[in-house]
Amino acid sequence: MSAPILIGKGEVPVHILPNMANRHGLVAGATGTGKTVTLQRLAESFSRIGVPVFLADVKGDLAGISQAGGGNQKVAERVQQLGLTDFAYAPCPVMFWDILGEQGHPVRATISEMGPLLLGRLLNLNETQEGVLTIAFRLADDNGWLLLDLKDLRAMLAYIGENADGLTTTYGNVSAASVGAIQRRLLTLEEQGAERLFGEPALRIEDLMQTDERGRGYVNVLAADKLIQTPALYSTFLLWLLSELYETLPEAGDLDKPKLVFFFDEAHLLFDEAPKVLLDKVEQVVRLIRSKGVGVYFVTQNPMDVPDSVLGQLGHRVQHALRAFTPRDQMGVRTAAETFRPNPKLNTERVITELAVGEALASVLDAGGSPTVVERIFVAPPGSRIGAIEPADRAAVMEASLVKGIYERAVDRVSAYEILKQRADAAAATVTAQAETKAQTPPQPRTAPASRAQSAVEAFASSAMRSLGTQLGRVLVRGIMGSLTGRRR
């Protein structure tokens, strides 16, 4: 059995029991109250008992977990205040990741893996547009056409737009306006740098669940200081990753400690304006993923940011200070206080507004799975460095990474784009061959009705083939040229 994880101390110390750590948790509090340091303390503690961690570095100040701490007077004072006799300054084993491929190993997912539900949310599609997107996925599946990157999806949309009438009976109505709207949203997504997310090699979940030679869990740090500027992309990617963990990992039963702990920072972005079908999916994943050995910890400013259906599943709570300047703020304070099991020694609602930086109210699950009474604590500091690191330090960590060289080079194998381009090229070649044959064939007598009928059919077929070939070909060529003109990388 692994040692309990110390969150902090007040009148009594508060620990998370490792065998209860997959019951999920919440770290909340206003900006500047110490949430990030608490997150780092928890991530570091999980790592040291052999649990891999995934977290997003939205402010650029969690990368210090890869370096040994020291030289911080406030940390030294807190160590002495809490009497932490076993405290040591030490780094955690870290792997850096970055969708943009600038501050870490590239992270990719295929269009097929993302699926129409999450893509629809990412593109902010209405119900009709989501229906067209679903048809594109279904048609690709039925024909065995791989959807790997954005050019595959654009090609599929162009194809169903050109063949809408023929698809209606089997797949349902396809609106040309909806196809055009989705195409425009895809262009906007590309301008935000999202084309780097989609493609191969796709991220292998197993690579996030590594331990080092000393048995410490790797902390996977996603560089998100730029990604957070496109909130929909940030939250959709993290939800996809959470869903992949749920779909990929086998049932684990009761474990001594989690297989992985997943920190979802800025969690309110996941739930803001999310449709009910997506909220239902989040609730389902959170409810069931603990049986796969994964603990999910939401980090946000206020517990009200998390729907009650999800909040009720979070067994471990660390609440930093909240402000109560407005009626909504006051409601948030009351809500936060009511989520704790009362402590007769504390006026929880009042204390929440009085907590100093680095102080928190905390409640965890006991050995029987019941929440403990809330305690006022000083959060224990991490032994790793607090704050950002130098580019040279980041480069050194990446040079020694277990996945160095695996994800750096993109792979573009045959998929929907290439297949549909081949079809368009073949159609164009057929039209050309028919035209050449017709030019070499002597004119038929004008008195032959059958010949006139045949010529009309050929003319119609040639026109249709030319329309398909040139229009689809034009869309595909624009897809090729898009990578050379003006797209932000």
ABEGO torsion letter per residue (X at the ends): XBBBBBAEBBABBBBBBAAAAAAEBBBBEBBGAGAAAAAAAAAAAAAAAGBBBBBBBAAGAAAAAABBBEGBAAAAAAAAAAGBAABBBBBBBBBBBBAAGAABBBBBBBAAAAEAAAAAAAAGBBAAAAAAAAAAAAAAAAAGBBBABAAAAAAAAAAAAAAAAAAAAAAEBBBAAAAAAAAAAAAAAAAAGAAAABEOBBBBAAAAABBBAAGBBBBBBBBAAAAAABAAAAAAAAAAAAAAAAAABBBAEBBABBABBBBBBGAAAAABGBBAAAAAAAAAAAAAAAAAGBBBBBBBABAAABBAAAAAABABBBBBBBBBABAAAAAAAAAAAAABBBBAABBAAAAAAABBBGBBBBBBBBAAGBBBBBBBBBBBBBABBBEBBBAAAAAAAAAABAABGAAABBBBBBBAAAAAAAAAAAAAAAAAAAAAAAAABBBBBAABAAAAAAAAAAAAAAAAAAAAAAAAAAAAAAAAAAAABGBBX
